[in-house]
Structure formats: C-alpha cells, structure tokens
C-alpha cells in the first residue's frame, strides 16, 4: 500500500498518515497497514 501511494506522488509522511487514519481502501476494503499488498490492478481509493 505504501509503495503505491509513494509512486502516486504522495510524501511518505502524508501517505502513512492517510493509511493510519483509515482513509485508504484497496478494492473497496479499508486498509490500515502500510505493508498491505496493493499491486496493480488493485483499485486504491483515498477518502478524506
């Protein structure tokens, strides 16, 4: 998960905060672990 967010251009601090805050989903499922797999073609969505 973290790798995908970094590849999308987010800073590591911002990506980690987004994940820890519960604002990330992979294929519709909430993800709070930065090491969670999110390889392509998985859909990654960020929520405020």
PQR file of N, CA, C, O and H, with PARSE charges and radii, in Angstrom:
ATOM      1  N   UNK A   1       0.822  -1.182   0.000 -0.4000 1.5000
ATOM      2  CA  UNK A   1       0.000   0.000   0.000 -0.0000 2.0000
ATOM      3  C   UNK A   1       0.870   1.251   0.000  0.5500 1.7000
ATOM      4  O   UNK A   1       0.665   2.159  -0.805 -0.5500 1.4000
ATOM      5  N   UNK A   2       1.825   1.292   0.890 -0.4000 1.5000
ATOM      6  CA  UNK A   2       2.677   2.475   0.984 -0.0000 2.0000
ATOM      7  C   UNK A   2       3.403   2.718  -0.335  0.5500 1.7000
ATOM      8  O   UNK A   2       3.499   3.860  -0.784 -0.5500 1.4000
ATOM      9  H   UNK A   2       1.991   0.554   1.544  0.4000 1.0000
ATOM     10  N   UNK A   3       3.909   1.669  -0.953 -0.4000 1.5000
ATOM     11  CA  UNK A   3       4.623   1.822  -2.225 -0.0000 2.0000
ATOM     12  C   UNK A   3       3.740   2.440  -3.302  0.5500 1.7000
ATOM     13  O   UNK A   3       4.197   3.284  -4.072 -0.5500 1.4000
ATOM     14  H   UNK A   3       3.830   0.741  -0.589  0.4000 1.0000
ATOM     15  N   UNK A   4       2.485   2.027  -3.358 -0.4000 1.5000
ATOM     16  CA  UNK A   4       1.563   2.576  -4.368 -0.0000 2.0000
ATOM     17  C   UNK A   4       1.333   4.070  -4.137  0.5500 1.7000
ATOM     18  O   UNK A   4       1.312   4.852  -5.088 -0.5500 1.4000
ATOM     19  H   UNK A   4       2.113   1.341  -2.732  0.4000 1.0000
ATOM     20  N   UNK A   5       1.162   4.464  -2.878 -0.4000 1.5000
ATOM     21  CA  UNK A   5       0.919   5.879  -2.592 -0.0000 2.0000
ATOM     22  C   UNK A   5       2.155   6.721  -2.886  0.5500 1.7000
ATOM     23  O   UNK A   5       2.049   7.839  -3.393 -0.5500 1.4000
ATOM     24  H   UNK A   5       1.179   3.829  -2.106  0.4000 1.0000
ATOM     25  N   UNK A   6       3.329   6.176  -2.565 -0.4000 1.5000
ATOM     26  CA  UNK A   6       4.565   6.900  -2.861 -0.0000 2.0000
ATOM     27  C   UNK A   6       4.748   7.034  -4.375  0.5500 1.7000
ATOM     28  O   UNK A   6       5.166   8.086  -4.857 -0.5500 1.4000
ATOM     29  H   UNK A   6       3.414   5.268  -2.154  0.4000 1.0000
ATOM     30  N   UNK A   7       4.439   5.981  -5.118 -0.4000 1.5000
ATOM     31  CA  UNK A   7       4.557   6.017  -6.575 -0.0000 2.0000
ATOM     32  C   UNK A   7       3.578   7.024  -7.189  0.5500 1.7000
ATOM     33  O   UNK A   7       3.825   7.562  -8.268 -0.5500 1.4000
ATOM     34  H   UNK A   7       4.100   5.126  -4.726  0.4000 1.0000
ATOM     35  N   UNK A   8       2.478   7.270  -6.497 -0.4000 1.5000
ATOM     36  CA  UNK A   8       1.487   8.241  -6.981 -0.0000 2.0000
ATOM     37  C   UNK A   8       1.891   9.677  -6.674  0.5500 1.7000
ATOM     38  O   UNK A   8       1.231  10.619  -7.112 -0.5500 1.4000
ATOM     39  H   UNK A   8       2.277   6.833  -5.620  0.4000 1.0000
ATOM     40  N   UNK A   9       2.993   9.847  -5.911 -0.4000 1.5000
ATOM     41  CA  UNK A   9       3.495  11.188  -5.655 -0.0000 2.0000
ATOM     42  C   UNK A   9       3.263  11.731  -4.261  0.5500 1.7000
ATOM     43  O   UNK A   9       3.647  12.867  -3.982 -0.5500 1.4000
ATOM     44  H   UNK A   9       3.530   9.082  -5.555  0.4000 1.0000
ATOM     45  N   UNK A  10       2.646  10.960  -3.371 -0.4000 1.5000
ATOM     46  CA  UNK A  10       2.455  11.437  -2.005 -0.0000 2.0000
ATOM     47  C   UNK A  10       3.774  11.333  -1.240  0.5500 1.7000
ATOM     48  O   UNK A  10       4.584  10.446  -1.508 -0.5500 1.4000
ATOM     49  H   UNK A  10       2.334  10.037  -3.597  0.4000 1.0000
ATOM     50  N   UNK A  11       3.982  12.236  -0.296 -0.4000 1.5000
ATOM     51  CA  UNK A  11       5.156  12.129   0.567 -0.0000 2.0000
ATOM     52  C   UNK A  11       4.946  10.948   1.513  0.5500 1.7000
ATOM     53  O   UNK A  11       3.811  10.539   1.759 -0.5500 1.4000
ATOM     54  H   UNK A  11       3.323  12.956  -0.079  0.4000 1.0000
ATOM     55  N   UNK A  12       6.029  10.407   2.035 -0.4000 1.5000
ATOM     56  CA  UNK A  12       5.893   9.252   2.924 -0.0000 2.0000
ATOM     57  C   UNK A  12       5.103   9.607   4.175  0.5500 1.7000
ATOM     58  O   UNK A  12       4.274   8.815   4.624 -0.5500 1.4000
ATOM     59  H   UNK A  12       6.951  10.739   1.835  0.4000 1.0000
ATOM     60  N   UNK A  13       5.346  10.789   4.747 -0.4000 1.5000
ATOM     61  CA  UNK A  13       4.603  11.194   5.945 -0.0000 2.0000
ATOM     62  C   UNK A  13       3.105  11.289   5.656  0.5500 1.7000
ATOM     63  O   UNK A  13       2.283  10.803   6.433 -0.5500 1.4000
ATOM     64  H   UNK A  13       6.019  11.432   4.382  0.4000 1.0000
ATOM     65  N   UNK A  14       2.765  11.908   4.551 -0.4000 1.5000
ATOM     66  CA  UNK A  14       1.343  12.066   4.219 -0.0000 2.0000
ATOM     67  C   UNK A  14       0.694  10.716   3.935  0.5500 1.7000
ATOM     68  O   UNK A  14      -0.434  10.462   4.359 -0.5500 1.4000
ATOM     69  H   UNK A  14       3.433  12.303   3.920  0.4000 1.0000
ATOM     70  N   UNK A  15       1.408   9.853   3.217 -0.4000 1.5000
ATOM     71  CA  UNK A  15       0.869   8.527   2.905 -0.0000 2.0000
ATOM     72  C   UNK A  15       0.645   7.722   4.186  0.5500 1.7000
ATOM     73  O   UNK A  15      -0.405   7.101   4.351 -0.5500 1.4000
ATOM     74  H   UNK A  15       2.324  10.059   2.873  0.4000 1.0000
ATOM     75  N   UNK A  16       1.621   7.731   5.087 -0.4000 1.5000
ATOM     76  CA  UNK A  16       1.478   6.989   6.351 -0.0000 2.0000
ATOM     77  C   UNK A  16       0.327   7.537   7.183  0.5500 1.7000
ATOM     78  O   UNK A  16      -0.421   6.767   7.785 -0.5500 1.4000
ATOM     79  H   UNK A  16       2.474   8.236   4.953  0.4000 1.0000
ATOM     80  N   UNK A  17       0.176   8.855   7.224 -0.4000 1.5000
ATOM     81  CA  UNK A  17      -0.932   9.457   7.978 -0.0000 2.0000
ATOM     82  C   UNK A  17      -2.280   9.067   7.378  0.5500 1.7000
ATOM     83  O   UNK A  17      -3.229   8.784   8.108 -0.5500 1.4000
ATOM     84  H   UNK A  17       0.784   9.480   6.735  0.4000 1.0000
ATOM     85  N   UNK A  18      -2.362   9.053   6.057 -0.4000 1.5000
ATOM     86  CA  UNK A  18      -3.605   8.695   5.388 -0.0000 2.0000
ATOM     87  C   UNK A  18      -3.971   7.245   5.699  0.5500 1.7000
ATOM     88  O   UNK A  18      -5.128   6.935   5.986 -0.5500 1.4000
ATOM     89  H   UNK A  18      -1.591   9.283   5.464  0.4000 1.0000
ATOM     90  N   UNK A  19      -2.974   6.360   5.639 -0.4000 1.5000
ATOM     91  CA  UNK A  19      -3.218   4.949   5.935 -0.0000 2.0000
ATOM     92  C   UNK A  19      -3.626   4.772   7.395  0.5500 1.7000
ATOM     93  O   UNK A  19      -4.616   4.102   7.686 -0.5500 1.4000
ATOM     94  H   UNK A  19      -2.035   6.611   5.405  0.4000 1.0000
ATOM     95  N   UNK A  20      -2.864   5.373   8.315 -0.4000 1.5000
ATOM     96  CA  UNK A  20      -3.141   5.232   9.747 -0.0000 2.0000
ATOM     97  C   UNK A  20      -4.501   5.817  10.121  0.5500 1.7000
ATOM     98  O   UNK A  20      -5.157   5.336  11.045 -0.5500 1.4000
ATOM     99  H   UNK A  20      -2.059   5.917   8.078  0.4000 1.0000
ATOM    100  N   UNK A  21      -4.915   6.844   9.409 -0.4000 1.5000
ATOM    101  CA  UNK A  21      -6.189   7.493   9.696 -0.0000 2.0000
ATOM    102  C   UNK A  21      -7.398   6.758   9.136  0.5500 1.7000
ATOM    103  O   UNK A  21      -8.533   7.196   9.323 -0.5500 1.4000
ATOM    104  H   UNK A  21      -4.382   7.235   8.659  0.4000 1.0000
ATOM    105  N   UNK A  22      -7.162   5.645   8.451 -0.4000 1.5000
ATOM    106  CA  UNK A  22      -8.270   4.863   7.918 -0.0000 2.0000
ATOM    107  C   UNK A  22      -8.853   5.401   6.629  0.5500 1.7000
ATOM    108  O   UNK A  22      -9.972   5.042   6.264 -0.5500 1.4000
ATOM    109  H   UNK A  22      -6.240   5.289   8.299  0.4000 1.0000
ATOM    110  N   UNK A  23      -8.124   6.249   5.934 -0.4000 1.5000
ATOM    111  CA  UNK A  23      -8.652   6.858   4.718 -0.0000 2.0000
ATOM    112  C   UNK A  23      -8.269   6.158   3.434  0.5500 1.7000
ATOM    113  O   UNK A  23      -8.448   6.716   2.351 -0.5500 1.4000
ATOM    114  H   UNK A  23      -7.214   6.540   6.230  0.4000 1.0000
ATOM    115  N   UNK A  24      -7.743   4.943   3.530 -0.4000 1.5000
ATOM    116  CA  UNK A  24      -7.357   4.227   2.318 -0.0000 2.0000
ATOM    117  C   UNK A  24      -8.148   2.933   2.174  0.5500 1.7000
ATOM    118  O   UNK A  24      -8.467   2.266   3.158 -0.5500 1.4000
ATOM    119  H   UNK A  24      -7.598   4.489   4.409  0.4000 1.0000
ATOM    120  N   UNK A  25      -8.457   2.595   0.920 -0.4000 1.5000
ATOM    121  CA  UNK A  25      -9.160   1.347   0.628 -0.0000 2.0000
ATOM    122  C   UNK A  25      -8.504   0.706  -0.592  0.5500 1.7000
ATOM    123  O   UNK A  25      -8.068   1.387  -1.520 -0.5500 1.4000
ATOM    124  H   UNK A  25      -8.198   3.137   0.121  0.4000 1.0000
ATOM    125  N   UNK A  26      -8.447  -0.625  -0.562 -0.4000 1.5000
ATOM    126  CA  UNK A  26      -7.966  -1.403  -1.700 -0.0000 2.0000
ATOM    127  C   UNK A  26      -9.124  -2.282  -2.150  0.5500 1.7000
ATOM    128  O   UNK A  26      -9.620  -3.121  -1.399 -0.5500 1.4000
ATOM    129  H   UNK A  26      -8.801  -1.179   0.192  0.4000 1.0000
ATOM    130  N   UNK A  27      -9.535  -2.074  -3.375 -0.4000 1.5000
ATOM    131  CA  UNK A  27     -10.699  -2.784  -3.924 -0.0000 2.0000
ATOM    132  C   UNK A  27     -11.903  -2.696  -2.990  0.5500 1.7000
ATOM    133  O   UNK A  27     -12.641  -3.666  -2.819 -0.5500 1.4000
ATOM    134  H   UNK A  27      -9.132  -1.393  -3.985  0.4000 1.0000
ATOM    135  N   UNK A  28     -12.093  -1.512  -2.385 -0.4000 1.5000
ATOM    136  CA  UNK A  28     -13.251  -1.258  -1.540 -0.0000 2.0000
ATOM    137  C   UNK A  28     -13.095  -1.647  -0.080  0.5500 1.7000
ATOM    138  O   UNK A  28     -13.953  -1.307   0.735 -0.5500 1.4000
ATOM    139  H   UNK A  28     -11.494  -0.723  -2.525  0.4000 1.0000
ATOM    140  N   UNK A  29     -12.022  -2.352   0.273 -0.4000 1.5000
ATOM    141  CA  UNK A  29     -11.809  -2.788   1.655 -0.0000 2.0000
ATOM    142  C   UNK A  29     -10.870  -1.825   2.380  0.5500 1.7000
ATOM    143  O   UNK A  29      -9.823  -1.471   1.839 -0.5500 1.4000
ATOM    144  H   UNK A  29     -11.325  -2.627  -0.389  0.4000 1.0000
ATOM    145  N   UNK A  30     -11.228  -1.392   3.605 -0.4000 1.5000
ATOM    146  CA  UNK A  30     -10.355  -0.487   4.356 -0.0000 2.0000
ATOM    147  C   UNK A  30      -9.002  -1.131   4.648  0.5500 1.7000
ATOM    148  O   UNK A  30      -8.914  -2.327   4.928 -0.5500 1.4000
ATOM    149  H   UNK A  30     -12.079  -1.680   4.044  0.4000 1.0000
ATOM    150  N   UNK A  31      -7.949  -0.312   4.576 -0.4000 1.5000
ATOM    151  CA  UNK A  31      -6.592  -0.778   4.837 -0.0000 2.0000
ATOM    152  C   UNK A  31      -5.932   0.180   5.816  0.5500 1.7000
ATOM    153  O   UNK A  31      -5.947   1.393   5.605 -0.5500 1.4000
ATOM    154  H   UNK A  31      -8.021   0.659   4.349  0.4000 1.0000
ATOM    155  N   UNK A  32      -5.349  -0.361   6.895 -0.4000 1.5000
ATOM    156  CA  UNK A  32      -4.631   0.469   7.863 -0.0000 2.0000
ATOM    157  C   UNK A  32      -3.187   0.020   8.042  0.5500 1.7000
ATOM    158  O   UNK A  32      -2.464   0.573   8.871 -0.5500 1.4000
ATOM    159  H   UNK A  32      -5.337  -1.346   7.067  0.4000 1.0000
ATOM    160  N   UNK A  33      -2.760  -0.978   7.271 -0.4000 1.5000
ATOM    161  CA  UNK A  33      -1.397  -1.499   7.344 -0.0000 2.0000
ATOM    162  C   UNK A  33      -0.622  -1.025   6.120  0.5500 1.7000
ATOM    163  O   UNK A  33      -0.985  -1.376   4.998 -0.5500 1.4000
ATOM    164  H   UNK A  33      -3.347  -1.427   6.598  0.4000 1.0000
ATOM    165  N   UNK A  34       0.449  -0.227   6.307 -0.4000 1.5000
ATOM    166  CA  UNK A  34       1.216   0.261   5.162 -0.0000 2.0000
ATOM    167  C   UNK A  34       1.819  -0.861   4.315  0.5500 1.7000
ATOM    168  O   UNK A  34       2.092  -0.657   3.132 -0.5500 1.4000
ATOM    169  H   UNK A  34       0.744   0.059   7.218  0.4000 1.0000
ATOM    170  N   UNK A  35       2.028  -2.034   4.900 -0.4000 1.5000
ATOM    171  CA  UNK A  35       2.618  -3.153   4.166 -0.0000 2.0000
ATOM    172  C   UNK A  35       1.580  -3.989   3.423  0.5500 1.7000
ATOM    173  O   UNK A  35       1.936  -4.964   2.762 -0.5500 1.4000
ATOM    174  H   UNK A  35       1.806  -2.199   5.861  0.4000 1.0000
ATOM    175  N   UNK A  36       0.308  -3.625   3.521 -0.4000 1.5000
ATOM    176  CA  UNK A  36      -0.749  -4.376   2.850 -0.0000 2.0000
ATOM    177  C   UNK A  36      -0.494  -4.390   1.346  0.5500 1.7000
ATOM    178  O   UNK A  36      -0.199  -3.347   0.762 -0.5500 1.4000
ATOM    179  H   UNK A  36       0.019  -2.833   4.059  0.4000 1.0000
ATOM    180  N   UNK A  37      -0.605  -5.566   0.706 -0.4000 1.5000
ATOM    181  CA  UNK A  37      -0.375  -5.614  -0.743 -0.0000 2.0000
ATOM    182  C   UNK A  37      -1.442  -4.848  -1.521  0.5500 1.7000
ATOM    183  O   UNK A  37      -2.637  -4.938  -1.238 -0.5500 1.4000
ATOM    184  H   UNK A  37      -0.845  -6.413   1.180  0.4000 1.0000
ATOM    185  N   UNK A  38      -0.975  -4.105  -2.492 -0.4000 1.5000
ATOM    186  CA  UNK A  38      -1.895  -3.346  -3.350 -0.0000 2.0000
ATOM    187  C   UNK A  38      -1.317  -3.283  -4.758  0.5500 1.7000
ATOM    188  O   UNK A  38      -1.230  -2.212  -5.359 -0.5500 1.4000
ATOM    189  H   UNK A  38      -0.004  -4.031  -2.722  0.4000 1.0000
ATOM    190  N   UNK A  39      -0.924  -4.445  -5.275 -0.4000 1.5000
ATOM    191  CA  UNK A  39      -0.318  -4.494  -6.601 -0.0000 2.0000
ATOM    192  C   UNK A  39      -1.361  -4.189  -7.671  0.5500 1.7000
ATOM    193  O   UNK A  39      -2.555  -4.419  -7.479 -0.5500 1.4000
ATOM    194  H   UNK A  39      -0.995  -5.315  -4.786  0.4000 1.0000
ATOM    195  N   UNK A  40      -0.892  -3.672  -8.790 -0.4000 1.5000
ATOM    196  CA  UNK A  40      -1.787  -3.440  -9.919 -0.0000 2.0000
ATOM    197  C   UNK A  40      -2.375  -4.768 -10.335  0.5500 1.7000
ATOM    198  O   UNK A  40      -1.629  -5.747 -10.352 -0.5500 1.4000
ATOM    199  H   UNK A  40       0.078  -3.484  -8.946  0.4000 1.0000
ATOM    200  N   UNK A  41      -3.606  -4.887 -10.661 -0.4000 1.5000
ATOM    201  CA  UNK A  41      -4.575  -3.850 -10.993 -0.0000 2.0000
ATOM    202  C   UNK A  41      -5.505  -3.487  -9.851  0.5500 1.7000
ATOM    203  O   UNK A  41      -6.586  -2.955 -10.104 -0.5500 1.4000
ATOM    204  H   UNK A  41      -4.212  -4.092 -10.647  0.4000 1.0000
ATOM    205  N   UNK A  42      -5.132  -3.751  -8.598 -0.4000 1.5000
ATOM    206  CA  UNK A  42      -5.987  -3.408  -7.456 -0.0000 2.0000
ATOM    207  C   UNK A  42      -6.316  -1.908  -7.490  0.5500 1.7000
ATOM    208  O   UNK A  42      -5.459  -1.081  -7.801 -0.5500 1.4000
ATOM    209  H   UNK A  42      -4.254  -4.183  -8.393  0.4000 1.0000
ATOM    210  N   UNK A  43      -7.556  -1.581  -7.169 -0.4000 1.5000
ATOM    211  CA  UNK A  43      -8.002  -0.192  -7.148 -0.0000 2.0000
ATOM    212  C   UNK A  43      -7.751   0.389  -5.761  0.5500 1.7000
ATOM    213  O   UNK A  43      -8.277  -0.109  -4.766 -0.5500 1.4000
ATOM    214  H   UNK A  43      -8.252  -2.253  -6.917  0.4000 1.0000
ATOM    215  N   UNK A  44      -6.950   1.439  -5.705 -0.4000 1.5000
ATOM    216  CA  UNK A  44      -6.650   2.129  -4.450 -0.0000 2.0000
ATOM    217  C   UNK A  44      -7.449   3.430  -4.436  0.5500 1.7000
ATOM    218  O   UNK A  44      -7.399   4.218  -5.380 -0.5500 1.4000
ATOM    219  H   UNK A  44      -6.523   1.844  -6.514  0.4000 1.0000
ATOM    220  N   UNK A  45      -8.187   3.636  -3.346 -0.4000 1.5000
ATOM    221  CA  UNK A  45      -9.012   4.835  -3.199 -0.0000 2.0000
ATOM    222  C   UNK A  45      -8.647   5.522  -1.902  0.5500 1.7000
ATOM    223  O   UNK A  45      -8.433   4.866  -0.882 -0.5500 1.4000
ATOM    224  H   UNK A  45      -8.228   2.996  -2.579  0.4000 1.0000
ATOM    225  N   UNK A  46      -8.575   6.855  -1.941 -0.4000 1.5000
ATOM    226  CA  UNK A  46      -8.300   7.654  -0.751 -0.0000 2.0000
ATOM    227  C   UNK A  46      -9.553   8.455  -0.391  0.5500 1.7000
ATOM    228  O   UNK A  46     -10.197   9.051  -1.254 -0.5500 1.4000
ATOM    229  H   UNK A  46      -8.748   7.387  -2.769  0.4000 1.0000
ATOM    230  N   UNK A  47      -9.877   8.454   0.882 -0.4000 1.5000
ATOM    231  CA  UNK A  47     -11.018   9.204   1.388 -0.0000 2.0000
ATOM    232  C   UNK A  47     -10.531  10.226   2.397  0.5500 1.7000
ATOM    233  O   UNK A  47      -9.638   9.938   3.194 -0.5500 1.4000
ATOM    234  H   UNK A  47      -9.353   7.969   1.583  0.4000 1.0000
ATOM    235  N   UNK A  48     -11.110  11.415   2.367 -0.4000 1.5000
ATOM    236  CA  UNK A  48     -10.683  12.456   3.325 -0.0000 2.0000
ATOM    237  C   UNK A  48     -11.018  12.103   4.753  0.5500 1.7000
ATOM    238  O   UNK A  48     -10.723  12.876   5.665 -0.5500 1.4000
ATOM    239  H   UNK A  48     -11.835  11.648   1.720  0.4000 1.0000
TER
END
